[in-house]
Amino acid sequence: MLISTKGRYALRIMVDLAEHQSEGFIPLKELADRQNISEKYLESIVKLLVKARYLSGLRGKGGGYKLTRAPEQITIGSVLRLTEESLAPVACLEEGAPVCPRAGECRTLPFWKGLDKVIADYLDGSTVADLMHQGPGGYDYVI
Protein backbone atom coordinates (compact mmCIF):
# COMPACT_ATOMS: atom_id res chain seq x y z
CA MET A 1 0.00 0.00 0.00
CA LEU A 2 1.35 3.36 -1.03
CA ILE A 3 -0.64 6.50 -0.20
CA SER A 4 -0.85 8.85 -3.18
CA THR A 5 -0.15 12.55 -3.24
CA LYS A 6 -3.91 13.09 -3.40
CA GLY A 7 -4.40 11.23 -0.11
CA ARG A 8 -1.52 12.99 1.64
CA TYR A 9 -2.67 16.41 0.44
CA ALA A 10 -6.28 15.71 1.44
CA LEU A 11 -5.11 15.04 5.00
CA ARG A 12 -3.00 18.21 5.01
CA ILE A 13 -5.99 20.24 3.84
CA MET A 14 -8.24 18.73 6.50
CA VAL A 15 -5.71 19.49 9.25
CA ASP A 16 -5.19 23.02 7.94
CA LEU A 17 -8.92 23.71 7.90
CA ALA A 18 -9.28 22.21 11.37
CA GLU A 19 -6.52 24.45 12.72
CA HIS A 20 -8.18 27.53 11.18
CA GLN A 21 -11.84 26.62 11.74
CA SER A 22 -12.42 29.65 13.96
CA GLU A 23 -11.72 31.85 10.92
CA GLY A 24 -14.80 30.59 9.04
CA PHE A 25 -14.52 29.89 5.32
CA ILE A 26 -10.91 29.70 4.11
CA PRO A 27 -10.24 30.74 0.50
CA LEU A 28 -8.73 28.10 -1.77
CA LYS A 29 -5.80 30.38 -2.60
CA GLU A 30 -4.97 30.75 1.09
CA LEU A 31 -5.03 26.96 1.57
CA ALA A 32 -2.88 26.45 -1.52
CA ASP A 33 -0.33 29.03 -0.39
CA ARG A 34 -0.11 27.70 3.17
CA GLN A 35 0.23 24.10 2.05
CA ASN A 36 2.39 24.83 -1.01
CA ILE A 37 0.00 22.90 -3.27
CA SER A 38 -1.03 24.09 -6.72
CA GLU A 39 -4.48 25.67 -6.67
CA LYS A 40 -5.57 23.60 -9.66
CA TYR A 41 -4.63 20.30 -7.99
CA LEU A 42 -6.09 21.44 -4.68
CA GLU A 43 -9.36 22.23 -6.43
CA SER A 44 -9.78 18.60 -7.53
CA ILE A 45 -9.12 17.33 -4.00
CA VAL A 46 -11.47 19.83 -2.39
CA LYS A 47 -14.18 18.85 -4.88
CA LEU A 48 -13.95 15.23 -3.62
CA LEU A 49 -14.10 16.36 0.01
CA VAL A 50 -17.13 18.57 -0.65
CA LYS A 51 -18.94 15.80 -2.52
CA ALA A 52 -18.33 13.45 0.44
CA ARG A 53 -19.62 16.20 2.77
CA TYR A 54 -16.42 16.58 4.75
CA LEU A 55 -16.25 20.22 3.63
CA SER A 56 -18.75 22.87 2.73
CA GLY A 57 -17.98 25.61 0.26
CA LEU A 58 -19.16 29.17 -0.17
CA ARG A 59 -18.67 31.15 -3.39
CA GLY A 60 -17.90 34.81 -3.76
CA LYS A 61 -16.38 37.39 -1.46
CA GLY A 62 -15.75 35.91 1.95
CA GLY A 63 -16.09 32.44 0.44
CA GLY A 64 -13.92 29.40 0.70
CA TYR A 65 -14.10 26.06 2.50
CA LYS A 66 -14.60 24.80 6.02
CA LEU A 67 -15.11 21.49 7.79
CA THR A 68 -18.69 20.27 8.13
CA ARG A 69 -18.02 18.50 11.42
CA ALA A 70 -15.57 18.47 14.29
CA PRO A 71 -12.04 17.20 13.53
CA GLU A 72 -12.56 14.53 16.22
CA GLN A 73 -15.34 13.03 14.09
CA ILE A 74 -13.30 12.64 10.89
CA THR A 75 -11.10 9.55 10.75
CA ILE A 76 -7.94 9.32 8.71
CA GLY A 77 -9.27 6.06 7.27
CA SER A 78 -12.41 7.69 5.91
CA VAL A 79 -10.43 10.44 4.16
CA LEU A 80 -7.92 8.00 2.66
CA ARG A 81 -10.65 5.61 1.47
CA LEU A 82 -12.13 8.57 -0.38
CA THR A 83 -8.90 9.52 -2.14
CA GLU A 84 -7.18 6.16 -2.63
CA GLU A 85 -8.07 3.42 -5.05
CA SER A 86 -7.37 0.82 -2.36
CA LEU A 87 -5.84 0.49 1.08
CA ALA A 88 -5.58 -3.29 0.85
CA PRO A 89 -2.09 -4.73 1.27
CA VAL A 90 -2.70 -7.33 -1.51
CA ALA A 91 -4.93 -7.38 -4.59
CA CYS A 92 -7.10 -10.30 -3.43
CA LEU A 93 -8.35 -8.20 -0.47
CA GLU A 94 -9.34 -5.17 -2.53
CA GLU A 95 -13.02 -4.31 -2.47
CA GLY A 96 -14.83 -6.06 -5.34
CA ALA A 97 -11.88 -8.33 -6.15
CA PRO A 98 -12.84 -11.73 -7.53
CA VAL A 99 -12.38 -14.61 -5.12
CA CYS A 100 -8.93 -16.07 -5.59
CA PRO A 101 -9.06 -19.71 -6.72
CA ARG A 102 -6.28 -20.44 -4.22
CA ALA A 103 -8.03 -18.77 -1.25
CA GLY A 104 -9.04 -22.11 0.33
CA GLU A 105 -5.47 -23.38 0.40
CA CYS A 106 -3.50 -20.12 0.61
CA ARG A 107 -1.15 -20.21 3.58
CA THR A 108 -0.50 -16.46 3.40
CA LEU A 109 -4.11 -15.23 3.19
CA PRO A 110 -4.66 -15.16 6.99
CA PHE A 111 -1.51 -13.05 7.35
CA TRP A 112 -2.68 -10.56 4.72
CA LYS A 113 -6.15 -10.40 6.31
CA GLY A 114 -4.52 -9.67 9.67
CA LEU A 115 -2.38 -6.92 8.18
CA ASP A 116 -5.43 -5.46 6.44
CA LYS A 117 -7.26 -5.37 9.79
CA VAL A 118 -4.31 -3.73 11.57
CA ILE A 119 -4.14 -1.04 8.88
CA ALA A 120 -7.90 -0.39 8.98
CA ASP A 121 -7.97 -0.29 12.79
CA TYR A 122 -5.04 2.11 12.90
CA LEU A 123 -6.44 4.46 10.24
CA ASP A 124 -9.96 4.36 11.70
CA GLY A 125 -8.62 4.90 15.21
CA SER A 126 -6.91 8.16 14.26
CA THR A 127 -8.69 11.42 13.51
CA VAL A 128 -7.92 14.78 11.96
CA ALA A 129 -7.85 16.14 15.53
CA ASP A 130 -5.07 13.68 16.38
CA LEU A 131 -2.99 15.05 13.51
CA MET A 132 -3.62 18.62 14.69
CA HIS A 133 -2.09 17.84 18.07
CA GLN A 134 1.11 16.29 16.73
CA GLY A 135 4.15 18.50 16.44
CA PRO A 136 6.43 18.58 13.44
CA GLY A 137 8.63 15.50 13.14
CA GLY A 138 12.11 15.46 14.57
CA TYR A 139 11.41 17.64 17.60
CA ASP A 140 10.23 14.97 20.04
CA TYR A 141 13.43 14.47 22.02
CA VAL A 142 14.23 15.66 25.54
CA ILE A 143 17.60 16.85 26.81
BELQUI-V326770 format. One record per pair of residues at least 6 apart in sequence whose C-alpha atoms are under 7 Angstrom apart, sorted by the first residue. I is the first residue (numbers start at 1). J is the second residue. Records with the same first field share a line. If there is no record, write none. Layout:
I=J  J
This chain:
1=87  88  89
3=84
4=84
6=45  83
7=80  83  84
10=45
14=128
15=128  131  132
17=66  67
18=67  71
19=132
21=66
24=66
25=63  64  65  66
26=63  64  65  66
27=63  64  65
28=39  64
29=39
32=38  39  42
49=55
50=56
53=68
54=67  68
55=65  66  67  68
56=65  66  67  68
57=64  65  66
58=64  65
71=127  128  129
72=127  128  129
73=127
74=127  128
75=123  124  125  126  127  128
76=123  124  126  127  128
77=120  123  124
86=94
88=94  116
89=112  116
92=100
103=109
